[in-house]
Amino acid sequence: MFVLGIDPGLTRCGYGVATKTLDAAVPFRAVAAGVIETPPTDPIDHRLGALSKEVDELLDEFAPGTVIVEKIFFQTNVKTAISVAQASGVVLAAAARRKIPVTQYTPNEVKHAMVGNGAASKLQVQEMVGRLCGITDALKPADVADALALALCHLSSSGLRAALAGARSS
């Protein structure tokens, strides 16, 4: 199953498609990763439309079993928070139209899952994502590593979620 991780943003929206492997040394495989960019000088409606088109294309190409979106947890810059929320909404709506389940994690939850410390640095997360996927090149920009980290966070906890669901149904 492919999982699509999205680090929402209007200027740069990171995405990462990942899956589990059977290799204990490299437990995940990054299938695709990149950044969707929209020019800050374009009108907001054009930027959201362009982002929507790109997200639709990702969902059509990879047909993920689930979409993982970073939850807006805290922003000191209101303008940034609004644009991140708008980008997040575009992704949530695109997944909903296709009936693809969506899960959201806070940055601290992702850092804890990847590094074991909710206060880990971006560099620590980037390095761990690279190790877990067998990627030797630096994951740049940081939005790419963040999106893959979201996908890996979800994939790494899928066994626990399945066990909990089974326990609840019995």
VMD Tcl script that builds the backbone (N, CA, C; Angstrom):
set m [mol new atoms 510]
animate dup $m
set s [atomselect $m all]
$s set {name element resname resid chain x y z} {
  {N N MET 1 A 0.838 -1.182 0.000}
  {CA C MET 1 A 0.000 0.000 0.000}
  {C C MET 1 A 0.883 1.245 0.000}
  {N N PHE 2 A 0.548 2.186 -0.868}
  {CA C PHE 2 A 1.238 3.468 -0.887}
  {C C PHE 2 A 0.567 4.410 0.100}
  {N N VAL 3 A 1.386 5.196 0.755}
  {CA C VAL 3 A 0.915 6.255 1.638}
  {C C VAL 3 A 1.470 7.561 1.095}
  {N N LEU 4 A 0.612 8.560 0.968}
  {CA C LEU 4 A 1.038 9.877 0.494}
  {C C LEU 4 A 1.094 10.817 1.678}
  {N N GLY 5 A 2.293 11.305 1.986}
  {CA C GLY 5 A 2.480 12.301 3.033}
  {C C GLY 5 A 2.521 13.681 2.410}
  {N N ILE 6 A 1.832 14.620 3.039}
  {CA C ILE 6 A 1.795 15.999 2.535}
  {C C ILE 6 A 2.190 16.955 3.652}
  {N N ASP 7 A 3.209 17.759 3.380}
  {CA C ASP 7 A 3.603 18.861 4.259}
  {C C ASP 7 A 3.026 20.112 3.608}
  {N N PRO 8 A 1.825 20.538 4.049}
  {CA C PRO 8 A 1.108 21.581 3.318}
  {C C PRO 8 A 1.773 22.948 3.388}
  {N N GLY 9 A 1.692 23.624 2.295}
  {CA C GLY 9 A 2.179 24.989 2.192}
  {C C GLY 9 A 1.725 25.539 0.858}
  {N N LEU 10 A 1.568 26.823 0.790}
  {CA C LEU 10 A 1.094 27.414 -0.459}
  {C C LEU 10 A 2.249 27.756 -1.394}
  {N N THR 11 A 3.347 28.239 -0.848}
  {CA C THR 11 A 4.513 28.520 -1.684}
  {C C THR 11 A 5.238 27.223 -2.025}
  {N N ARG 12 A 5.424 26.372 -1.002}
  {CA C ARG 12 A 6.050 25.055 -1.195}
  {C C ARG 12 A 5.232 24.026 -0.433}
  {N N CYS 13 A 4.708 23.052 -1.149}
  {CA C CYS 13 A 3.941 21.965 -0.551}
  {C C CYS 13 A 4.725 20.680 -0.799}
  {N N GLY 14 A 5.292 20.114 0.258}
  {CA C GLY 14 A 6.080 18.892 0.108}
  {C C GLY 14 A 5.185 17.674 0.004}
  {N N TYR 15 A 5.620 16.703 -0.799}
  {CA C TYR 15 A 4.888 15.444 -0.876}
  {C C TYR 15 A 5.883 14.290 -0.884}
  {N N GLY 16 A 5.438 13.168 -0.332}
  {CA C GLY 16 A 6.257 11.962 -0.317}
  {C C GLY 16 A 5.366 10.745 -0.365}
  {N N VAL 17 A 5.633 9.858 -1.296}
  {CA C VAL 17 A 4.894 8.610 -1.423}
  {C C VAL 17 A 5.830 7.507 -0.947}
  {N N ALA 18 A 5.351 6.706 0.010}
  {CA C ALA 18 A 6.197 5.657 0.575}
  {C C ALA 18 A 5.403 4.381 0.790}
  {N N THR 19 A 6.141 3.289 0.947}
  {CA C THR 19 A 5.547 1.990 1.232}
  {C C THR 19 A 6.512 1.212 2.135}
  {N N LYS 20 A 5.997 0.180 2.777}
  {CA C LYS 20 A 6.848 -0.693 3.591}
  {C C LYS 20 A 7.588 -1.668 2.684}
  {N N THR 21 A 8.730 -2.144 3.178}
  {CA C THR 21 A 9.481 -3.190 2.484}
  {C C THR 21 A 9.583 -4.397 3.416}
  {N N LEU 22 A 10.170 -5.460 2.933}
  {CA C LEU 22 A 10.425 -6.637 3.776}
  {C C LEU 22 A 11.863 -6.661 4.269}
  {N N ASP 23 A 12.609 -5.606 4.007}
  {CA C ASP 23 A 14.019 -5.501 4.374}
  {C C ASP 23 A 14.144 -4.812 5.728}
  {N N ALA 24 A 14.593 -5.536 6.737}
  {CA C ALA 24 A 14.711 -4.960 8.081}
  {C C ALA 24 A 15.715 -3.813 8.122}
  {N N ALA 25 A 16.724 -3.851 7.264}
  {CA C ALA 25 A 17.736 -2.798 7.255}
  {C C ALA 25 A 17.204 -1.514 6.622}
  {N N VAL 26 A 16.326 -1.647 5.650}
  {CA C VAL 26 A 15.716 -0.495 4.975}
  {C C VAL 26 A 14.206 -0.773 4.929}
  {N N PRO 27 A 13.506 -0.461 6.039}
  {CA C PRO 27 A 12.109 -0.892 6.166}
  {C C PRO 27 A 11.094 -0.155 5.301}
  {N N PHE 28 A 11.510 0.958 4.679}
  {CA C PHE 28 A 10.583 1.732 3.867}
  {C C PHE 28 A 11.228 2.083 2.530}
  {N N ARG 29 A 10.368 2.300 1.539}
  {CA C ARG 29 A 10.855 2.730 0.227}
  {C C ARG 29 A 10.121 4.005 -0.158}
  {N N ALA 30 A 10.897 5.012 -0.500}
  {CA C ALA 30 A 10.323 6.252 -1.016}
  {C C ALA 30 A 10.074 6.042 -2.498}
  {N N VAL 31 A 8.806 6.060 -2.883}
  {CA C VAL 31 A 8.418 5.822 -4.266}
  {C C VAL 31 A 8.546 7.105 -5.080}
  {N N ALA 32 A 8.185 8.221 -4.465}
  {CA C ALA 32 A 8.268 9.532 -5.114}
  {C C ALA 32 A 8.297 10.589 -4.026}
  {N N ALA 33 A 8.938 11.683 -4.314}
  {CA C ALA 33 A 8.982 12.799 -3.367}
  {C C ALA 33 A 9.342 14.063 -4.124}
  {N N GLY 34 A 8.809 15.163 -3.649}
  {CA C GLY 34 A 9.104 16.420 -4.301}
  {C C GLY 34 A 8.355 17.562 -3.654}
  {N N VAL 35 A 8.321 18.662 -4.373}
  {CA C VAL 35 A 7.682 19.867 -3.880}
  {C C VAL 35 A 6.817 20.458 -4.985}
  {N N ILE 36 A 5.615 20.832 -4.610}
  {CA C ILE 36 A 4.740 21.582 -5.511}
  {C C ILE 36 A 4.925 23.046 -5.131}
  {N N GLU 37 A 5.302 23.866 -6.092}
  {CA C GLU 37 A 5.531 25.281 -5.811}
  {C C GLU 37 A 4.543 26.151 -6.569}
  {N N THR 38 A 4.111 27.221 -5.899}
  {CA C THR 38 A 3.273 28.215 -6.573}
  {C C THR 38 A 3.921 29.579 -6.350}
  {N N PRO 39 A 3.914 30.428 -7.363}
  {CA C PRO 39 A 4.563 31.742 -7.250}
  {C C PRO 39 A 3.821 32.661 -6.271}
  {N N PRO 40 A 4.530 33.209 -5.291}
  {CA C PRO 40 A 3.893 34.102 -4.318}
  {C C PRO 40 A 3.280 35.352 -4.949}
  {N N THR 41 A 3.691 35.673 -6.166}
  {CA C THR 41 A 3.164 36.860 -6.829}
  {C C THR 41 A 1.819 36.614 -7.516}
  {N N ASP 42 A 1.448 35.332 -7.693}
  {CA C ASP 42 A 0.165 35.006 -8.325}
  {C C ASP 42 A -0.984 35.242 -7.344}
  {N N PRO 43 A -2.177 35.517 -7.852}
  {CA C PRO 43 A -3.350 35.650 -6.980}
  {C C PRO 43 A -3.611 34.335 -6.234}
  {N N ILE 44 A -4.137 34.448 -5.034}
  {CA C ILE 44 A -4.348 33.289 -4.169}
  {C C ILE 44 A -5.226 32.232 -4.830}
  {N N ASP 45 A -6.267 32.642 -5.549}
  {CA C ASP 45 A -7.146 31.664 -6.184}
  {C C ASP 45 A -6.412 30.870 -7.260}
  {N N HIS 46 A -5.517 31.510 -7.975}
  {CA C HIS 46 A -4.725 30.815 -8.995}
  {C C HIS 46 A -3.770 29.819 -8.330}
  {N N ARG 47 A -3.171 30.252 -7.218}
  {CA C ARG 47 A -2.229 29.382 -6.511}
  {C C ARG 47 A -2.936 28.151 -5.952}
  {N N LEU 48 A -4.102 28.350 -5.343}
  {CA C LEU 48 A -4.858 27.225 -4.798}
  {C C LEU 48 A -5.335 26.305 -5.920}
  {N N GLY 49 A -5.729 26.880 -7.044}
  {CA C GLY 49 A -6.130 26.075 -8.200}
  {C C GLY 49 A -4.984 25.238 -8.735}
  {N N ALA 50 A -3.798 25.834 -8.819}
  {CA C ALA 50 A -2.618 25.100 -9.294}
  {C C ALA 50 A -2.252 23.981 -8.325}
  {N N LEU 51 A -2.317 24.282 -7.033}
  {CA C LEU 51 A -2.018 23.263 -6.020}
  {C C LEU 51 A -3.030 22.122 -6.115}
  {N N SER 52 A -4.299 22.461 -6.275}
  {CA C SER 52 A -5.346 21.449 -6.384}
  {C C SER 52 A -5.104 20.526 -7.573}
  {N N LYS 53 A -4.736 21.115 -8.699}
  {CA C LYS 53 A -4.465 20.324 -9.913}
  {C C LYS 53 A -3.305 19.355 -9.678}
  {N N GLU 54 A -2.236 19.840 -9.073}
  {CA C GLU 54 A -1.059 18.998 -8.811}
  {C C GLU 54 A -1.385 17.873 -7.824}
  {N N VAL 55 A -2.146 18.182 -6.778}
  {CA C VAL 55 A -2.525 17.162 -5.795}
  {C C VAL 55 A -3.410 16.112 -6.457}
  {N N ASP 56 A -4.353 16.551 -7.281}
  {CA C ASP 56 A -5.204 15.604 -8.024}
  {C C ASP 56 A -4.340 14.660 -8.862}
  {N N GLU 57 A -3.338 15.211 -9.529}
  {CA C GLU 57 A -2.463 14.386 -10.368}
  {C C GLU 57 A -1.690 13.369 -9.528}
  {N N LEU 58 A -1.224 13.772 -8.342}
  {CA C LEU 58 A -0.523 12.832 -7.454}
  {C C LEU 58 A -1.460 11.708 -7.016}
  {N N LEU 59 A -2.669 12.070 -6.629}
  {CA C LEU 59 A -3.634 11.059 -6.181}
  {C C LEU 59 A -4.002 10.107 -7.310}
  {N N ASP 60 A -4.140 10.623 -8.510}
  {CA C ASP 60 A -4.460 9.777 -9.660}
  {C C ASP 60 A -3.290 8.859 -10.017}
  {N N GLU 61 A -2.079 9.398 -9.991}
  {CA C GLU 61 A -0.909 8.602 -10.386}
  {C C GLU 61 A -0.586 7.495 -9.398}
  {N N PHE 62 A -0.618 7.795 -8.096}
  {CA C PHE 62 A -0.157 6.828 -7.102}
  {C C PHE 62 A -1.274 6.074 -6.386}
  {N N ALA 63 A -2.502 6.533 -6.492}
  {CA C ALA 63 A -3.657 5.886 -5.851}
  {C C ALA 63 A -3.317 5.414 -4.437}
  {N N PRO 64 A -2.935 6.342 -3.561}
  {CA C PRO 64 A -2.544 5.926 -2.209}
  {C C PRO 64 A -3.713 5.340 -1.429}
  {N N GLY 65 A -3.385 4.440 -0.512}
  {CA C GLY 65 A -4.412 3.864 0.354}
  {C C GLY 65 A -4.839 4.823 1.437}
  {N N THR 66 A -3.979 5.772 1.729}
  {CA C THR 66 A -4.281 6.807 2.718}
  {C C THR 66 A -3.421 8.029 2.436}
  {N N VAL 67 A -3.903 9.161 2.896}
  {CA C VAL 67 A -3.178 10.422 2.758}
  {C C VAL 67 A -2.904 10.933 4.169}
  {N N ILE 68 A -1.680 11.342 4.397}
  {CA C ILE 68 A -1.273 11.854 5.697}
  {C C ILE 68 A -0.920 13.329 5.527}
  {N N VAL 69 A -1.546 14.172 6.337}
  {CA C VAL 69 A -1.337 15.611 6.237}
  {C C VAL 69 A -0.880 16.129 7.588}
  {N N GLU 70 A 0.133 16.990 7.553}
  {CA C GLU 70 A 0.587 17.588 8.817}
  {C C GLU 70 A -0.524 18.452 9.400}
  {N N LYS 71 A -0.796 18.223 10.664}
  {CA C LYS 71 A -1.826 18.984 11.363}
  {C C LYS 71 A -1.247 20.333 11.767}
  {N N ILE 72 A -2.022 21.365 11.521}
  {CA C ILE 72 A -1.599 22.697 11.941}
  {C C ILE 72 A -1.726 22.737 13.452}
  {N N PHE 73 A -0.582 22.818 14.103}
  {CA C PHE 73 A -0.566 22.708 15.553}
  {C C PHE 73 A -0.422 24.069 16.220}
  {N N PHE 74 A 0.535 24.854 15.739}
  {CA C PHE 74 A 0.775 26.166 16.330}
  {C C PHE 74 A 1.534 26.999 15.332}
  {N N GLN 75 A 1.070 28.192 15.124}
  {CA C GLN 75 A 1.766 29.118 14.233}
  {C C GLN 75 A 1.816 30.483 14.911}
  {N N THR 76 A 2.975 31.085 14.923}
  {CA C THR 76 A 3.076 32.442 15.462}
  {C C THR 76 A 2.764 33.475 14.391}
  {N N ASN 77 A 2.949 33.114 13.135}
  {CA C ASN 77 A 2.687 34.017 12.025}
  {C C ASN 77 A 1.299 33.705 11.460}
  {N N VAL 78 A 0.342 34.575 11.695}
  {CA C VAL 78 A -1.043 34.335 11.275}
  {C C VAL 78 A -1.134 34.193 9.761}
  {N N LYS 79 A -0.424 35.016 9.016}
  {CA C LYS 79 A -0.472 34.956 7.553}
  {C C LYS 79 A -0.005 33.589 7.060}
  {N N THR 80 A 1.075 33.078 7.649}
  {CA C THR 80 A 1.575 31.757 7.283}
  {C C THR 80 A 0.568 30.682 7.665}
  {N N ALA 81 A -0.018 30.791 8.846}
  {CA C ALA 81 A -0.993 29.803 9.305}
  {C C ALA 81 A -2.184 29.732 8.356}
  {N N ILE 82 A -2.640 30.869 7.874}
  {CA C ILE 82 A -3.792 30.888 6.970}
  {C C ILE 82 A -3.440 30.205 5.652}
  {N N SER 83 A -2.283 30.509 5.084}
  {CA C SER 83 A -1.928 29.892 3.801}
  {C C SER 83 A -1.687 28.388 3.960}
  {N N VAL 84 A -1.120 27.971 5.090}
  {CA C VAL 84 A -0.922 26.539 5.342}
  {C C VAL 84 A -2.287 25.859 5.486}
  {N N ALA 85 A -3.214 26.504 6.181}
  {CA C ALA 85 A -4.559 25.946 6.352}
  {C C ALA 85 A -5.274 25.834 5.005}
  {N N GLN 86 A -5.101 26.829 4.146}
  {CA C GLN 86 A -5.731 26.772 2.822}
  {C C GLN 86 A -5.156 25.617 2.011}
  {N N ALA 87 A -3.852 25.451 2.031}
  {CA C ALA 87 A -3.210 24.354 1.299}
  {C C ALA 87 A -3.661 23.011 1.862}
  {N N SER 88 A -3.734 22.924 3.174}
  {CA C SER 88 A -4.192 21.701 3.819}
  {C C SER 88 A -5.619 21.372 3.391}
  {N N GLY 89 A -6.468 22.373 3.331}
  {CA C GLY 89 A -7.852 22.177 2.913}
  {C C GLY 89 A -7.966 21.647 1.499}
  {N N VAL 90 A -7.113 22.133 0.605}
  {CA C VAL 90 A -7.102 21.643 -0.776}
  {C C VAL 90 A -6.815 20.140 -0.788}
  {N N VAL 91 A -5.827 19.713 0.001}
  {CA C VAL 91 A -5.443 18.297 0.049}
  {C C VAL 91 A -6.562 17.458 0.668}
  {N N LEU 92 A -7.123 17.932 1.779}
  {CA C LEU 92 A -8.194 17.193 2.448}
  {C C LEU 92 A -9.399 17.015 1.519}
  {N N ALA 93 A -9.757 18.060 0.788}
  {CA C ALA 93 A -10.895 17.989 -0.120}
  {C C ALA 93 A -10.620 17.021 -1.280}
  {N N ALA 94 A -9.405 17.058 -1.816}
  {CA C ALA 94 A -9.058 16.156 -2.922}
  {C C ALA 94 A -9.148 14.700 -2.477}
  {N N ALA 95 A -8.653 14.391 -1.282}
  {CA C ALA 95 A -8.732 13.022 -0.760}
  {C C ALA 95 A -10.187 12.636 -0.506}
  {N N ALA 96 A -10.972 13.542 0.050}
  {CA C ALA 96 A -12.376 13.255 0.355}
  {C C ALA 96 A -13.163 12.952 -0.921}
  {N N ARG 97 A -12.887 13.681 -1.997}
  {CA C ARG 97 A -13.588 13.436 -3.268}
  {C C ARG 97 A -13.347 12.017 -3.764}
  {N N ARG 98 A -12.190 11.457 -3.428}
  {CA C ARG 98 A -11.837 10.107 -3.875}
  {C C ARG 98 A -12.113 9.057 -2.795}
  {N N LYS 99 A -12.643 9.497 -1.668}
  {CA C LYS 99 A -12.924 8.614 -0.525}
  {C C LYS 99 A -11.655 7.929 -0.012}
  {N N ILE 100 A -10.542 8.655 -0.052}
  {CA C ILE 100 A -9.278 8.159 0.486}
  {C C ILE 100 A -9.196 8.616 1.942}
  {N N PRO 101 A -8.969 7.680 2.860}
  {CA C PRO 101 A -8.858 8.077 4.274}
  {C C PRO 101 A -7.695 9.056 4.489}
  {N N VAL 102 A -7.909 9.978 5.412}
  {CA C VAL 102 A -6.890 10.979 5.752}
  {C C VAL 102 A -6.585 10.870 7.239}
  {N N THR 103 A -5.316 10.946 7.574}
  {CA C THR 103 A -4.881 11.013 8.969}
  {C C THR 103 A -3.984 12.225 9.099}
  {N N GLN 104 A -4.079 12.888 10.227}
  {CA C GLN 104 A -3.222 14.055 10.472}
  {C C GLN 104 A -2.374 13.814 11.718}
  {N N TYR 105 A -1.127 14.257 11.660}
  {CA C TYR 105 A -0.204 14.188 12.787}
  {C C TYR 105 A 0.399 15.567 12.998}
  {N N THR 106 A 0.655 15.894 14.253}
  {CA C THR 106 A 1.349 17.145 14.555}
  {C C THR 106 A 2.842 16.953 14.270}
  {N N PRO 107 A 3.560 18.047 14.087}
  {CA C PRO 107 A 5.008 17.927 13.891}
  {C C PRO 107 A 5.691 17.176 15.041}
  {N N ASN 108 A 5.258 17.407 16.268}
  {CA C ASN 108 A 5.877 16.724 17.410}
  {C C ASN 108 A 5.626 15.221 17.376}
  {N N GLU 109 A 4.429 14.807 16.942}
  {CA C GLU 109 A 4.134 13.376 16.828}
  {C C GLU 109 A 5.041 12.728 15.781}
  {N N VAL 110 A 5.259 13.412 14.681}
  {CA C VAL 110 A 6.120 12.881 13.624}
  {C C VAL 110 A 7.563 12.793 14.116}
  {N N LYS 111 A 8.039 13.848 14.757}
  {CA C LYS 111 A 9.415 13.845 15.282}
  {C C LYS 111 A 9.609 12.713 16.289}
  {N N HIS 112 A 8.617 12.508 17.134}
  {CA C HIS 112 A 8.708 11.433 18.127}
  {C C HIS 112 A 8.746 10.069 17.448}
  {N N ALA 113 A 7.919 9.874 16.426}
  {CA C ALA 113 A 7.892 8.599 15.711}
  {C C ALA 113 A 9.191 8.350 14.949}
  {N N MET 114 A 9.775 9.394 14.395}
  {CA C MET 114 A 10.972 9.229 13.573}
  {C C MET 114 A 12.249 9.136 14.401}
  {N N VAL 115 A 12.342 9.978 15.430}
  {CA C VAL 115 A 13.605 10.112 16.158}
  {C C VAL 115 A 13.492 9.658 17.621}
  {N N GLY 116 A 12.258 9.546 18.114}
  {CA C GLY 116 A 12.073 9.183 19.518}
  {C C GLY 116 A 12.063 10.383 20.435}
  {N N ASN 117 A 12.006 11.584 19.826}
  {CA C ASN 117 A 12.040 12.812 20.604}
  {C C ASN 117 A 11.190 13.857 19.874}
  {N N GLY 118 A 10.117 14.292 20.530}
  {CA C GLY 118 A 9.218 15.267 19.924}
  {C C GLY 118 A 9.845 16.628 19.700}
  {N N ALA 119 A 11.013 16.858 20.287}
  {CA C ALA 119 A 11.708 18.131 20.101}
  {C C ALA 119 A 12.908 17.985 19.159}
  {N N ALA 120 A 12.936 16.911 18.381}
  {CA C ALA 120 A 14.057 16.667 17.470}
  {C C ALA 120 A 14.169 17.797 16.446}
  {N N SER 121 A 15.374 17.974 15.953}
  {CA C SER 121 A 15.607 19.008 14.941}
  {C C SER 121 A 15.192 18.511 13.565}
  {N N LYS 122 A 14.993 19.455 12.644}
  {CA C LYS 122 A 14.665 19.089 11.263}
  {C C LYS 122 A 15.772 18.225 10.666}
  {N N LEU 123 A 17.020 18.545 10.980}
  {CA C LEU 123 A 18.151 17.768 10.459}
  {C C LEU 123 A 18.092 16.320 10.957}
  {N N GLN 124 A 17.762 16.113 12.224}
  {CA C GLN 124 A 17.658 14.755 12.761}
  {C C GLN 124 A 16.561 13.971 12.038}
  {N N VAL 125 A 15.431 14.626 11.775}
  {CA C VAL 125 A 14.332 13.971 11.067}
  {C C VAL 125 A 14.766 13.638 9.637}
  {N N GLN 126 A 15.409 14.583 8.959}
  {CA C GLN 126 A 15.880 14.353 7.589}
  {C C GLN 126 A 16.830 13.156 7.538}
  {N N GLU 127 A 17.762 13.095 8.482}
  {CA C GLU 127 A 18.733 11.998 8.496}
  {C C GLU 127 A 18.054 10.658 8.747}
  {N N MET 128 A 17.091 10.619 9.661}
  {CA C MET 128 A 16.407 9.362 9.971}
  {C C MET 128 A 15.549 8.908 8.797}
  {N N VAL 129 A 14.862 9.827 8.147}
  {CA C VAL 129 A 14.065 9.463 6.967}
  {C C VAL 129 A 14.978 8.866 5.910}
  {N N GLY 130 A 16.126 9.496 5.682}
  {CA C GLY 130 A 17.090 8.969 4.717}
  {C C GLY 130 A 17.542 7.562 5.075}
  {N N ARG 131 A 17.869 7.339 6.345}
  {CA C ARG 131 A 18.304 6.011 6.791}
  {C C ARG 131 A 17.207 4.966 6.597}
  {N N LEU 132 A 15.996 5.297 7.015}
  {CA C LEU 132 A 14.894 4.336 6.956}
  {C C LEU 132 A 14.499 3.980 5.533}
  {N N CYS 133 A 14.774 4.880 4.591}
  {CA C CYS 133 A 14.435 4.640 3.180}
  {C C CYS 133 A 15.654 4.266 2.339}
  {N N GLY 134 A 16.827 4.237 2.951}
  {CA C GLY 134 A 18.040 3.909 2.200}
  {C C GLY 134 A 18.434 4.992 1.217}
  {N N ILE 135 A 18.130 6.246 1.553}
  {CA C ILE 135 A 18.466 7.376 0.688}
  {C C ILE 135 A 19.748 8.009 1.218}
  {N N THR 136 A 20.757 8.078 0.364}
  {CA C THR 136 A 22.040 8.626 0.811}
  {C C THR 136 A 22.174 10.122 0.538}
  {N N ASP 137 A 21.467 10.611 -0.463}
  {CA C ASP 137 A 21.527 12.043 -0.769}
  {C C ASP 137 A 20.678 12.818 0.235}
  {N N ALA 138 A 21.070 14.062 0.478}
  {CA C ALA 138 A 20.292 14.912 1.384}
  {C C ALA 138 A 18.909 15.147 0.797}
  {N N LEU 139 A 17.894 15.063 1.640}
  {CA C LEU 139 A 16.517 15.310 1.223}
  {C C LEU 139 A 16.258 16.805 1.297}
  {N N LYS 140 A 16.230 17.453 0.143}
  {CA C LYS 140 A 16.047 18.898 0.106}
  {C C LYS 140 A 14.990 19.245 -0.908}
  {N N PRO 141 A 14.242 20.282 -0.658}
  {CA C PRO 141 A 14.221 21.087 0.553}
  {C C PRO 141 A 13.609 20.301 1.715}
  {N N ALA 142 A 13.598 20.908 2.875}
  {CA C ALA 142 A 13.117 20.239 4.087}
  {C C ALA 142 A 11.678 19.756 3.937}
  {N N ASP 143 A 10.891 20.410 3.087}
  {CA C ASP 143 A 9.492 20.012 2.877}
  {C C ASP 143 A 9.394 18.573 2.368}
  {N N VAL 144 A 10.374 18.135 1.588}
  {CA C VAL 144 A 10.379 16.773 1.055}
  {C C VAL 144 A 10.579 15.776 2.189}
  {N N ALA 145 A 11.572 16.030 3.025}
  {CA C ALA 145 A 11.820 15.136 4.166}
  {C C ALA 145 A 10.633 15.133 5.120}
  {N N ASP 146 A 10.034 16.290 5.338}
  {CA C ASP 146 A 8.882 16.372 6.239}
  {C C ASP 146 A 7.709 15.555 5.698}
  {N N ALA 147 A 7.466 15.621 4.395}
  {CA C ALA 147 A 6.365 14.860 3.795}
  {C C ALA 147 A 6.624 13.362 3.889}
  {N N LEU 148 A 7.848 12.948 3.590}
  {CA C LEU 148 A 8.181 11.527 3.732}
  {C C LEU 148 A 8.094 11.091 5.185}
  {N N ALA 149 A 8.511 11.947 6.104}
  {CA C ALA 149 A 8.433 11.616 7.530}
  {C C ALA 149 A 6.982 11.386 7.950}
  {N N LEU 150 A 6.065 12.182 7.420}
  {CA C LEU 150 A 4.643 11.978 7.709}
  {C C LEU 150 A 4.197 10.595 7.237}
  {N N ALA 151 A 4.576 10.229 6.024}
  {CA C ALA 151 A 4.198 8.919 5.486}
  {C C ALA 151 A 4.810 7.796 6.320}
  {N N LEU 152 A 6.078 7.927 6.677}
  {CA C LEU 152 A 6.757 6.882 7.456}
  {C C LEU 152 A 6.176 6.780 8.864}
  {N N CYS 153 A 5.823 7.904 9.452}
  {CA C CYS 153 A 5.191 7.914 10.770}
  {C C CYS 153 A 3.935 7.051 10.729}
  {N N HIS 154 A 3.150 7.234 9.701}
  {CA C HIS 154 A 1.909 6.473 9.576}
  {C C HIS 154 A 2.193 4.990 9.315}
  {N N LEU 155 A 3.098 4.717 8.395}
  {CA C LEU 155 A 3.420 3.329 8.076}
  {C C LEU 155 A 4.003 2.589 9.286}
  {N N SER 156 A 4.812 3.267 10.067}
  {CA C SER 156 A 5.445 2.608 11.211}
  {C C SER 156 A 4.457 2.305 12.322}
  {N N SER 157 A 3.352 3.018 12.358}
  {CA C SER 157 A 2.368 2.765 13.423}
  {C C SER 157 A 1.168 1.969 12.924}
  {N N SER 158 A 1.191 1.521 11.664}
  {CA C SER 158 A 0.034 0.824 11.104}
  {C C SER 158 A -0.231 -0.511 11.796}
  {N N GLY 159 A 0.804 -1.220 12.198}
  {CA C GLY 159 A 0.619 -2.495 12.913}
  {C C GLY 159 A -0.085 -2.292 14.237}
  {N N LEU 160 A 0.305 -1.262 14.960}
  {CA C LEU 160 A -0.325 -0.952 16.244}
  {C C LEU 160 A -1.791 -0.577 16.046}
  {N N ARG 161 A -2.058 0.257 15.014}
  {CA C ARG 161 A -3.443 0.661 14.757}
  {C C ARG 161 A -4.308 -0.560 14.421}
  {N N ALA 162 A -3.770 -1.489 13.636}
  {CA C ALA 162 A -4.529 -2.695 13.261}
  {C C ALA 162 A -4.806 -3.555 14.494}
  {N N ALA 163 A -3.811 -3.688 15.371}
  {CA C ALA 163 A -4.015 -4.474 16.589}
  {C C ALA 163 A -5.063 -3.842 17.488}
  {N N LEU 164 A -5.022 -2.521 17.591}
  {CA C LEU 164 A -6.023 -1.831 18.411}
  {C C LEU 164 A -7.426 -1.983 17.829}
  {N N ALA 165 A -7.543 -1.899 16.520}
  {CA C ALA 165 A -8.839 -2.070 15.877}
  {C C ALA 165 A -9.372 -3.486 16.101}
  {N N GLY 166 A -8.487 -4.470 16.020}
  {CA C GLY 166 A -8.883 -5.851 16.264}
  {C C GLY 166 A -9.330 -6.080 17.685}
  {N N ALA 167 A -8.626 -5.448 18.630}
  {CA C ALA 167 A -8.980 -5.583 20.040}
  {C C ALA 167 A -10.324 -4.937 20.333}
  {N N ARG 168 A -10.615 -3.835 19.679}
  {CA C ARG 168 A -11.877 -3.139 19.899}
  {C C ARG 168 A -13.047 -3.939 19.350}
  {N N SER 169 A -12.829 -4.653 18.243}
  {CA C SER 169 A -13.932 -5.382 17.623}
  {C C SER 169 A -14.215 -6.716 18.303}
  {N N SER 170 A -13.319 -7.185 19.175}
  {CA C SER 170 A -13.558 -8.468 19.840}
  {C C SER 170 A -14.203 -8.328 21.181}
}
mol reanalyze $m
mol bondsrecalc $m
mol representation Tube
mol addrep $m
